[in-house]
Amino acid sequence: MKLIEFGKRFQDEESCEQYLREVREREGVVCCKCGSKEHEWDNHHKRWRCKHCKHETTLTANTVMHGSKLPLLYWFTAIHLLTSTKKTFSALEMQRQLGHKRYQPIWEMMHKLRSVMGLRDGRYQLSESIELDEGYFSSDNEVSKDEPVKRGVGSQKKSKVLVMIESEDGVPRHKGQKEKKVGHIKMEVIKDLEADTIDKEAVKGVEKETKILTDNMGGHAHLPQHFDNTTIKTVPGKDAPKVLPWVHVAIANAKRLIDDMYHGVKGKFLQQYLNEFCYKFNRKYFGDRLFDRLVLCSVCYKPTFEHQMYGSKPKGMGTEGCG
């Protein structure tokens, strides 16, 4: 959605409330007490009343905005800014754009939105043909003073991320174009590179009949037990971008986005940022419809992100306020 169009559609809190009500009624309001879908709208108190048990459901109940004291216009503006660009916004920049005094609630709002992005993508499994590999993201993880910091992929300052991306053979339209076309992507932060850990995420995120192409890392050894059409290749490091092209493009783009915007993030919040990257990557052709889709997503899911108290102001422009 273009900025001018957004300004026309959502001029005040009332216009946001009206649109949220329309979206919720279109999806169907369900009474959390008796399960009834028959409600009547109380315009004075701005809530639904169940026709059977008289239980009341507020406008933001059981949505990403549940319990939030921020105006709906804040939420809608944040959704617009996050979906109107291929890149992203830091919580500090969002705070400036909204003119809010405190950093903490804006930071939480953005993480809640990223949380429901991940929940929405978690409903779908990858299919057809995929590339599978791991990426190593620099992150600000806590390390005890007595523990020596390792180097390389085993470093405590590196978060391990399993990357799975749909990649099918295609015909290049022009010179230099990749011979494979890209589909949807999943990125999951994993605790280790053990086969059981990788198998668990792969089974959860990929359909059983899918063709899988990966390298011969030890953690991939059990994939053929779960997926009949698995190809494991011995790939020299320099040839990896040729054999698994889209995995490496996705990893590089995600790293660049996080480094350029946040200059580093804490490992325990890395998944939230990857949720946003994958959600927008998977909907790269949605255009102006992406705003409405994320509003719908915000209505259908309650975030898994829990309230965490941090200082109201970030310490600096480095690791994003605590996340």
C-alpha positions, 0 to 999 in steps of 0.5 A: 500500500502506498503512503498516500493511500494509507493516509487516506484509509486510516486517518484516525483511531476510528477508521482503524477500529472500523477496518479491524471490526470488518476483518474480524467479522469476515473471519468470524468471531468465536466466543471463547466461553461457549464457542458460539459464532453468533454475536451482536455488536455493541457500538457504545462499548465497541465489543461483541456480545455472544447471543447465547452466553452474553460473554463479551469479546473486545475488538482486540481480544485474541489477536496480536494486539491483545492486551496492548495499550498502544493505539490501533493507529500505531499498530496499523502504521507499523504494519504498513511500514513493515510491508511497504519496503523490502527491507525493514524498520528498527524499533528505534526508527519506528519509535521516531516515526510514531513519536512515542516517548517510550522504546519498550512498547514499540520494541515489543509491538514489532516482535509480536508482529514478527512472531505472528509472521512466523506462526503463519508461515509455520502452517505451510510445508515446502514441497516439490524440490528444495535445497537444504543447508545451514547458515551461521549468523553472528549474534550477541550471545551471552558467554560466561567470563570463564568460558573461552570464545571459540572460533569458526562455526562452533563459536558461541557468537554464531547462531546456527540456522537451518535454511530450506528453500524451494528451488526448481529447474528453470530456463534462464531468460537472459545471460547470467540468470540462475538456472533454477527458479526460487519458491518459498523459504524457511529459516529455523534457528537450531541449537546444534548440528546433530542429525536428530535436530535437523531431522526434526525441523525438516520433517516439520517443514517439508512434505515427505515426497519432496526432492531434497538436495544438500551437502554431505555434512554429518547432520544430513546423514539421516535425511534419506530415512525420512525423505525417499528422494534425497540427494547428498552431494560432496560439495567443495566450499567454493562450489557450494553457491553453484550446487545450492544457489538459492540457499546461499543467496537467501543467507547472504541477503538475510545477513546483509539485512540484519547487519545493515539495519540492526548492526547485530542482534541477540541470539534469542531474538534472531528467530523473530527477525528471520520470521520477518525476512521469510514472511516477506520473501514468501510474499514478494509478489503480493505488492499492495495486498501485503498490508491486508494480509498481515492485518488478517494474520494479526487477527488470526494469531496470538503472538508467542512472544512474551513480555520482557522488561528492558530499559525504555531506551536502547543503549546505542545504535548497536545491538537493537535495544535488547533484541 
